[in-house]
Amino acid sequence: MSHSTTRRNVLRGTVATAALAATAAAPTGAHAIPRGGVGPNIGILLYDGYSLLDPTGPAEVLSRLPDATVTMIAERRGAVRTDTADVAVVAEQCIDEVDRLDVLLVPGAGNRGTVAAMNNQALLRWIRQIHQRSRWTTSVCTGSIILAAAGLLDGRRATTYWASADYLQSTFDVTYLPQRYVRSGKIITAAGVSAGVDMALYLASLMTDDDTAKAIQLAIEYDPRPPFDSGNAAVASPQLKERALQLLAASQV
């Protein structure tokens, strides 16, 4: 038997053993959680030029909520490309097909995508319509600027991507808070990109309970320990900030 075959068999055995252990540990009568239909209906808006982790990070968390349905939504069904244009996520529904959601999430984007979205009156009307009956309206990164453009953040506190904070606060009637996520009523805004995962776990706790949110965090093994202590704009040097924005600009189309 070859070494590669042996490794494959060991892997299969490990997976099978884990599955058997989980089955044995389950209480009598336990069954798989049914997918969709009875739990929260969560919609994530996609538009040309969004940042990839903004929708997909929260989707990874929120799709683990019991009975939840997570749907990508755009102006038209089909693939919607990110700010780098290298990757696309498929929107399974268009905004004309969706008139109610329990949770709406608006991701952020680079300058091109954010500006286009905040000037897209069809998108803004749809966001306002969904917000009227949503349980939670949320955003990640510069998605808060789009919420502000829709008039949903007037007089509220919110957060956004660090480099867009001055714009958000000076352009709209919004008080910027330099936090990973900020709740104002039923609106929750997250800071840049990766903060969407933190916000989604917080939202999961509000929609269920702390134990469920903790279990989801463990399920996705979210225990961030980055190799560098350089993710906080409040303590970053001007040179590092400039370099970060240069890298973003160079990667976007």
C-alpha positions in Angstrom: 0.0 0.0 0.0 1.4 3.4 -1.0 2.0 6.2 1.5 -0.6 8.4 -0.2 -3.2 5.6 0.1 -2.4 5.1 3.7 -2.8 8.8 4.4 -6.2 8.8 2.7 -7.4 5.9 4.7 -6.2 7.4 8.0 -8.0 10.7 7.1 -11.2 8.7 6.2 -11.0 6.8 9.5 -10.5 10.0 11.5 -13.6 11.6 9.9 -15.6 8.5 10.3 -14.6 8.2 14.0 -15.5 11.8 14.6 -18.9 11.3 13.0 -19.6 8.2 15.1 -18.5 9.9 18.3 -20.9 12.8 17.5 -23.7 10.4 16.9 -23.1 8.5 20.1 -22.9 11.7 22.1 -26.2 13.0 20.7 -29.3 12.7 22.9 -31.8 10.0 22.1 -34.2 11.2 19.4 -31.8 13.9 18.2 -32.0 14.8 14.5 -30.5 17.2 12.0 -31.7 20.8 12.1 -34.1 21.4 9.2 -32.7 23.9 6.7 -34.8 27.0 5.8 -38.4 27.9 5.9 -39.1 28.3 9.6 -36.2 30.4 10.9 -35.0 33.9 10.2 -34.8 35.0 6.5 -31.5 36.8 6.1 -30.7 38.7 2.9 -27.3 40.0 1.9 -27.2 42.7 -0.8 -24.6 42.4 -3.5 -23.6 45.1 -5.9 -20.8 45.6 -8.3 -17.5 46.3 -6.5 -18.3 45.0 -3.0 -15.4 43.7 -0.8 -15.5 39.9 -0.7 -15.3 39.3 3.0 -18.0 41.9 3.8 -20.9 39.6 2.7 -19.2 36.2 3.0 -17.8 36.5 6.5 -21.2 37.3 8.1 -22.9 34.7 5.8 -20.6 32.1 7.3 -21.8 33.0 10.8 -25.5 33.7 10.2 -26.0 30.6 8.0 -25.3 28.5 11.1 -28.2 30.0 13.0 -30.9 27.3 13.6 -33.3 27.1 10.6 -31.9 30.3 9.1 -32.0 31.0 5.4 -29.3 33.2 4.0 -29.8 34.5 0.4 -27.5 36.7 -1.7 -29.6 39.4 -3.5 -28.7 41.9 -6.2 -30.4 44.1 -8.8 -30.2 41.1 -11.2 -29.7 37.4 -10.6 -26.3 36.0 -11.4 -22.7 36.5 -10.6 -21.7 39.8 -9.0 -18.0 40.7 -9.0 -16.0 42.1 -6.2 -13.9 45.2 -6.1 -10.9 43.3 -7.5 -13.0 41.7 -10.2 -11.2 38.4 -9.6 -14.0 36.8 -7.7 -17.8 36.7 -8.1 -20.6 35.6 -5.8 -23.9 34.4 -7.2 -27.0 36.4 -6.3 -29.9 33.9 -6.3 -32.6 36.5 -6.1 -33.1 40.0 -7.4 -34.4 43.0 -5.4 -37.7 42.9 -7.3 -38.4 39.5 -5.9 -37.8 40.3 -2.2 -40.1 42.7 -0.3 -39.4 41.5 3.3 -36.5 40.2 5.3 -35.9 39.5 8.9 -32.2 40.7 8.5 -30.8 42.9 5.8 -27.0 43.1 5.5 -25.4 45.8 3.2 -21.7 45.2 2.6 -19.1 47.8 1.8 -16.8 48.4 -1.2 -14.1 50.5 -2.5 -14.7 54.0 -3.7 -16.1 53.0 -7.1 -18.6 50.5 -5.7 -19.7 52.6 -2.7 -20.2 55.7 -4.7 -22.2 53.8 -7.4 -24.4 52.1 -4.7 -25.1 55.3 -2.7 -26.2 57.0 -5.9 -28.3 54.1 -7.1 -31.9 55.2 -6.3 -33.4 51.8 -7.0 -31.1 50.2 -4.4 -31.7 52.9 -1.9 -35.5 52.6 -2.3 -35.3 48.9 -1.8 -33.1 49.2 1.3 -35.6 51.7 2.8 -38.5 49.4 2.0 -36.8 46.3 3.5 -35.8 48.3 6.6 -39.4 49.3 7.4 -40.2 45.7 8.3 -36.9 44.1 9.1 -36.0 42.9 12.6 -32.4 44.0 12.0 -30.7 46.2 9.4 -27.0 45.8 9.3 -23.9 46.9 7.4 -20.2 46.1 7.1 -17.5 48.6 6.3 -18.6 51.4 3.9 -22.0 49.7 3.8 -22.9 52.2 6.6 -22.4 55.0 4.1 -25.0 53.4 1.8 -27.4 53.1 4.8 -26.7 56.8 5.5 -27.4 57.7 1.8 -30.7 55.9 2.2 -31.5 58.1 5.2 -31.4 55.3 7.8 -28.7 56.7 10.0 -29.9 60.3 10.5 -29.2 61.3 14.1 -27.6 57.9 14.9 -24.3 56.6 16.0 -22.5 54.2 13.6 -19.1 52.9 12.6 -17.5 52.3 9.2 -14.2 51.7 7.6 -11.5 53.7 9.3 -10.5 55.7 6.2 -14.1 56.6 5.6 -15.0 57.8 9.1 -14.5 61.5 8.4 -16.6 61.3 5.2 -19.5 59.5 7.0 -19.6 62.0 9.8 -19.1 65.2 7.7 -21.5 64.3 4.9 -24.4 62.8 7.0 -26.0 63.5 10.3 -24.1 60.6 11.9 -21.9 60.3 14.9 -19.0 58.0 14.1 -17.7 55.7 16.8 -14.4 53.9 16.4 -15.7 50.5 17.4 -15.8 47.0 15.8 -19.6 47.3 15.7 -22.2 49.7 16.9 -25.8 49.1 17.7 -28.4 51.9 17.3 -31.9 50.6 17.7 -32.4 47.8 15.2 -29.5 49.0 13.1 -26.0 47.5 13.6 -23.0 48.8 11.7 -19.6 47.1 11.6 -16.2 48.6 10.9 -14.0 47.5 8.1 -14.2 44.1 6.4 -13.2 41.5 9.1 -15.3 43.4 11.7 -18.3 41.9 9.9 -17.6 38.5 11.5 -17.6 40.1 15.0 -20.9 41.9 14.2 -22.5 38.8 12.9 -21.6 36.9 16.1 -23.1 39.7 18.2 -26.2 39.6 16.0 -26.4 35.8 16.4 -26.4 36.3 20.2 -29.3 38.8 19.9 -31.3 36.5 17.7 -30.7 33.5 19.8 -28.6 33.5 23.0 -25.0 33.8 24.0 -24.4 30.1 24.2 -25.6 29.6 20.6 -23.4 32.4 19.4 -20.4 31.0 21.3 -21.1 27.6 19.7 -21.1 29.1 16.2 -17.9 30.9 17.0 -16.3 27.6 18.0 -17.9 25.8 15.0 -16.2 28.1 12.6 -13.1 28.1 14.8 -13.0 31.9 15.0 -10.1 32.5 17.4 -8.1 35.3 15.6 -4.5 35.5 16.4 -2.9 37.5 13.5 0.8 37.4 13.0 1.0 41.2 13.3 -0.5 43.7 15.7 -1.3 46.2 13.0 -5.0 46.0 12.4 -6.1 49.0 14.6 -6.1 52.3 12.7 -6.1 54.3 15.9 -2.6 53.2 16.7 -1.2 52.7 13.2 1.5 55.0 11.9 0.7 57.5 9.0 3.1 55.6 6.8 1.3 52.2 7.4 -2.1 53.8 6.8 -0.8 55.3 3.5 0.6 51.9 2.5 -2.6 50.1 3.3 -4.7 52.5 1.2 -2.2 52.2 -1.7 -2.5 48.4 -1.6 -6.3 48.6 -1.6 -6.4 51.1 -4.5 -3.9 49.0 -6.5 -6.0 45.9 -6.1 -9.3 47.4 -7.1 -10.6 48.0 -10.6 
